[in-house]
Amino acid sequence: MKQVKNVNKCRSCGYYAEHYIKTAKGFEEVTGCGHCLCRNLNNAQSDKIIKRWLGCDFYIPKSEQIKKDKRASRKFLA
C-alpha cells in the first residue's frame, strides 16, 4: 500500500492558525476554520491545501514550530 505524505495535517501543523470568536464564555475556536501562515505559500495555494485536504511539503509539527519560535525570541531579546 502506498503511503501518502502529510495528508492534511493542517490542524496539527505549526503554520496553521485557528480562527476564534468571542462569546459570553470567552474565546472559542471556530470548527473547521483557520488559515496557513507559511510564507512559502500564497493565500490561494494554502486555501487549496486546507479546503481540499491535500498534502503539503511545508508541514512541520506544532511542537517544532514552538521550539523554533522560542529560539527566535531568545535571539531577539538578547
TIMIVEX-747549 format. One record per residue: residue in three letters; x, y, z of N, C-alpha, C, O in turn. Coordinates in steps of 0.05 Angstrom, whole numbers, padded with zeros to 5 digits, always signed. Layout:
N
ALAXYZXYZXYZXYZ...
//
This chain:
78
MET+00017-00024+00000+00000+00000+00000+00018+00025+00000+00037+00027+00015LYS+00011+00044-00017+00027+00068-00019+00020+00088+00004-00003+00093+00009GLN+00041+00098+00017+00037+00117+00039+00035+00145+00027+00050+00152+00009VAL+00016+00160+00037+00013+00188+00028+00026+00206+00048+00020+00204+00072LYS+00044+00223+00038+00059+00240+00055+00043+00264+00065+00031+00279+00048ASN+00042+00269+00091+00029+00292+00103+00001+00297+00093-00006+00320+00084VAL-00016+00277+00094-00043+00281+00085-00058+00298+00105-00064+00290+00127ASN-00065+00322+00096-00079+00342+00111-00075+00341+00141-00093+00334+00156LYS-00052+00348+00149-00046+00350+00177-00046+00380+00185-00033+00388+00204CYS-00062+00396+00171-00063+00424+00175-00068+00431+00205-00055+00448+00216ARG-00087+00418+00216-00094+00424+00244-00071+00418+00264-00070+00430+00286SER-00053+00401+00256-00030+00395+00274-00004+00408+00264+00017+00403+00275CYS-00007+00425+00243+00017+00438+00232+00024+00463+00247+00006+00477+00257GLY+00049+00469+00249+00058+00493+00263+00051+00518+00249+00051+00539+00261TYR+00046+00517+00223+00038+00541+00208+00008+00546+00208-00001+00567+00198TYR-00008+00528+00218-00037+00531+00218-00047+00548+00241-00040+00542+00264ALA-00062+00568+00236-00074+00585+00257-00104+00582+00257-00117+00588+00236GLU-00115+00574+00279-00144+00570+00281-00157+00598+00284-00145+00617+00294HIS-00182+00600+00276-00198+00624+00280-00215+00621+00305-00225+00599+00310TYR-00218+00643+00319-00234+00643+00344-00255+00665+00343-00252+00684+00329ILE-00276+00661+00358-00296+00681+00362-00300+00687+00391-00295+00670+00408LYS-00308+00711+00397-00312+00719+00425-00341+00714+00432-00360+00723+00418THR-00346+00699+00454-00373+00693+00463-00375+00702+00492-00356+00713+00503ALA-00398+00698+00504-00402+00705+00532-00384+00689+00550-00377+00698+00572LYS-00376+00665+00541-00358+00648+00557-00329+00654+00553-00312+00644+00568GLY-00322+00670+00533-00295+00676+00527-00290+00670+00497-00309+00671+00481PHE-00266+00664+00490-00260+00658+00462-00262+00628+00457-00253+00612+00473GLU-00276+00622+00435-00280+00594+00427-00271+00590+00398-00274+00608+00381GLU-00259+00567+00393-00249+00560+00366-00273+00556+00347-00292+00544+00354VAL-00270+00567+00323-00290+00562+00302-00282+00536+00288-00261+00534+00276THR-00299+00516+00290-00294+00490+00279-00289+00490+00249-00306+00501+00234GLY-00267+00479+00240-00261+00477+00212-00253+00504+00199-00254+00506+00174CYS-00245+00523+00214-00238+00549+00203-00211+00558+00213-00205+00558+00237GLY-00194+00565+00194-00167+00574+00201-00152+00580+00175-00163+00579+00153HIS-00126+00588+00178-00110+00594+00155-00081+00586+00160-00073+00581+00182CYS-00066+00586+00138-00038+00578+00139-00020+00602+00140-00025+00622+00125LEU+00000+00602+00157+00019+00624+00160+00046+00619+00146+00064+00635+00149CYS+00047+00598+00130+00072+00591+00117+00078+00612+00095+00062+00617+00078ARG+00102+00623+00096+00110+00644+00077+00117+00633+00050+00120+00648+00030ASN+00120+00607+00048+00126+00594+00022+00102+00590+00005+00104+00584-00019LEU+00078+00594+00016+00053+00590+00001+00038+00617+00000+00038+00632+00019ASN+00026+00622-00023+00008+00646-00024-00019+00638-00013-00024+00614-00008ASN-00037+00657-00011-00064+00652+00001-00079+00631-00016-00093+00614-00004ALA-00078+00633-00042-00093+00614-00059-00083+00586-00055-00099+00567-00054GLN-00056+00583-00054-00045+00556-00050-00052+00544-00023-00060+00521-00022SER-00050+00560-00002-00056+00549+00025-00086+00543+00027-00094+00523+00040ASP-00103+00560+00016-00132+00554+00016-00138+00528+00002-00155+00512+00012LYS-00126+00524-00020-00130+00499-00036-00122+00475-00019-00136+00455-00019ILE-00099+00476-00006-00089+00454+00010-00109+00448+00033-00116+00425+00039ILE-00117+00469+00047-00134+00466+00070-00162+00456+00062-00172+00437+00074LYS-00174+00468+00042-00202+00461+00034-00204+00434+00020-00224+00421+00022ARG-00183+00427+00005-00185+00402-00010-00171+00378+00004-00168+00357-00007TRP-00162+00383+00028-00148+00362+00044-00124+00350+00030-00120+00326+00030LEU-00108+00367+00018-00084+00358+00003-00060+00357+00022-00060+00370+00043GLY-00040+00342+00014-00015+00341+00029+00001+00366+00024-00003+00380+00004CYS+00019+00372+00042+00035+00397+00040+00064+00390+00045+00071+00376+00065ASP+00082+00400+00028+00111+00395+00032+00123+00413+00054+00146+00408+00062PHE+00109+00432+00063+00119+00451+00084+00110+00444+00112+00115+00460+00130TYR+00096+00422+00115+00086+00414+00141+00108+00411+00162+00128+00398+00157ILE+00104+00423+00185+00121+00417+00208+00103+00414+00233+00083+00428+00235PRO+00110+00396+00251+00093+00393+00275+00092+00418+00292+00112+00434+00292LYS+00070+00423+00306+00068+00446+00323+00090+00448+00344+00100+00469+00350SER+00098+00425+00354+00119+00424+00375+00145+00436+00364+00159+00450+00378GLU+00152+00430+00339+00176+00440+00327+00174+00470+00322+00194+00485+00326GLN+00151+00480+00314+00147+00508+00309+00149+00524+00336+00160+00546+00336ILE+00139+00512+00357+00141+00526+00383+00170+00528+00392+00178+00549+00402LYS+00185+00507+00388+00214+00508+00395+00228+00529+00378+00245+00544+00387LYS+00221+00530+00352+00233+00549+00333+00227+00578+00342+00244+00595+00341ASP+00202+00583+00350+00193+00609+00359+00208+00618+00384+00215+00641+00387LYS+00212+00599+00402+00226+00605+00427+00255+00613+00422+00265+00632+00434ARG+00268+00598+00404+00296+00605+00397+00297+00632+00384+00315+00648+00390ALA+00278+00638+00367+00278+00664+00353+00274+00687+00373+00286+00708+00371SER+00256+00683+00392+00251+00704+00412+00275+00708+00430+00279+00730+00439ARG+00290+00687+00436+00314+00690+00453+00334+00706+00438+00347+00723+00450LYS+00338+00702+00412+00357+00717+00397+00348+00747+00395+00365+00765+00396PHE+00322+00751+00393+00312+00778+00391+00315+00793+00417+00322+00817+00417LEU+00311+00780+00440+00313+00792+00466+00342+00796+00475+00348+00813+00492ALA+00361+00781+00464+00389+00782+00472+00403+00807+00462+00427+00811+00468
//
